[in-house]
Amino acid sequence: MVSKILLTGMIWWGEGASGVPKERANPQGPEQRGTDTMNNEDRISELEIKLFYQEETIRELNGIVCEQQQRIDQLEKSMKAIASRFKDIIEAVGGKIPNEKPPHY
């Protein structure tokens, strides 16, 4: 649902006979469908629906961002531990890392 809302940016009202969404098929714009003009109550309902889906999308994206931040924190912690172990190994070797070619070369 998130990708559909993010990609389209709007709620479609179905497809016209040509396969084009009704909003785009109607040259008069989304406010008018055929000869009927949307009254204020219909427009408010449409805005409320869009707002609901946008709020739901924001909640889902917030959850994804929180999960990603937790993963980043874990990776940073792991990287610090590896860097510390690497530093300890260098100190144990005497500060120099041998730069010799392996015997199979």
C-alpha positions as a printed Julia matrix, in Angstrom:
105×3 Matrix{Float64}:
   0.0     0.0     0.0
   2.84    2.4     0.78
   4.45    2.17   -2.63
   1.13    2.63   -4.42
   0.34    5.78   -2.48
   3.87    7.15   -2.79
   4.07    6.45   -6.51
   0.67    7.75   -7.49
   0.43   10.54   -4.96
  -3.34   10.37   -5.11
  -6.26    8.04   -4.81
  -7.64    6.89   -8.15
 -11.36    6.59   -8.66
 -11.13    3.62  -10.96
 -10.54    3.47  -14.7
 -12.51    4.88  -17.55
 -13.45    2.95  -20.67
 -10.08    3.68  -22.27
  -8.14    2.33  -19.27
  -7.21    5.85  -18.19
  -8.09    6.78  -14.61
 -11.33    8.76  -14.46
  -9.59   11.8   -12.96
  -7.24   12.0   -15.93
  -9.87   10.95  -18.48
 -12.12   13.84  -17.47
 -10.76   17.03  -19.09
 -12.83   19.17  -16.73
 -10.66   18.11  -13.75
 -11.23   16.06  -10.62
 -13.86   18.47   -9.29
 -16.38   17.48  -11.95
 -17.41   14.01  -12.99
 -19.6    14.15  -16.07
 -22.24   16.82  -15.58
 -22.31   16.5   -11.79
 -20.32   18.99   -9.77
 -18.82   17.73   -6.54
 -20.42   19.49   -3.64
 -18.44   20.6    -0.6
 -19.41   17.51    1.4
 -18.02   15.2    -1.29
 -14.86   17.26   -1.54
 -14.39   17.15    2.24
 -14.95   13.39    2.23
 -12.37   13.0    -0.53
  -9.87   15.11    1.4
 -10.5    13.11    4.57
  -9.85    9.87    2.7
  -6.62   11.24    1.25
  -5.58   12.51    4.68
  -6.23    9.09    6.22
  -4.03    7.35    3.65
  -1.3     9.97    4.01
  -1.31    9.6     7.79
  -1.14    5.81    7.43
   1.77    6.17    5.01
   3.58    8.47    7.41
   3.1     5.98   10.26
   4.44    3.13    8.11
   7.41    5.19    6.92
   8.15    6.28   10.49
   8.27    2.62   11.54
  10.65    1.84    8.7
  12.9     4.77    9.6
  12.97    3.67   13.26
  13.93    0.11   12.25
  16.66    1.44    9.96
  18.06    3.65   12.71
  18.19    0.69   15.09
  20.06   -1.31   12.43
  22.48    1.59   11.87
  23.13    1.76   15.62
  23.83   -2.0    15.7
  26.19   -1.75   12.74
  28.07    1.19   14.29
  28.46   -0.76   17.52
  29.76   -3.79   15.6
  32.15   -1.63   13.59
  33.58   -0.08   16.77
  34.09   -3.55   18.26
  35.88   -4.76   15.12
  38.06   -1.63   15.03
  38.96   -2.19   18.68
  39.86   -5.84   18.03
  41.92   -4.82   15.0
  43.8    -2.26   17.09
  44.48   -4.89   19.76
  45.83   -7.29   17.11
  48.14   -4.61   15.7
  49.47   -3.87   19.17
  49.99   -7.6    19.85
  52.0    -7.98   16.63
  54.26   -5.13   17.68
  52.7    -2.3    15.75
  53.68   -3.6    12.34
  51.57   -5.65   10.02
  53.75   -7.93    7.92
  53.36   -7.14    4.25
  54.57  -10.41    2.78
  53.2   -12.23   -0.21
  51.59  -15.57    0.57
  53.63  -18.66   -0.44
  51.36  -19.48   -3.4
  52.47  -16.34   -5.32
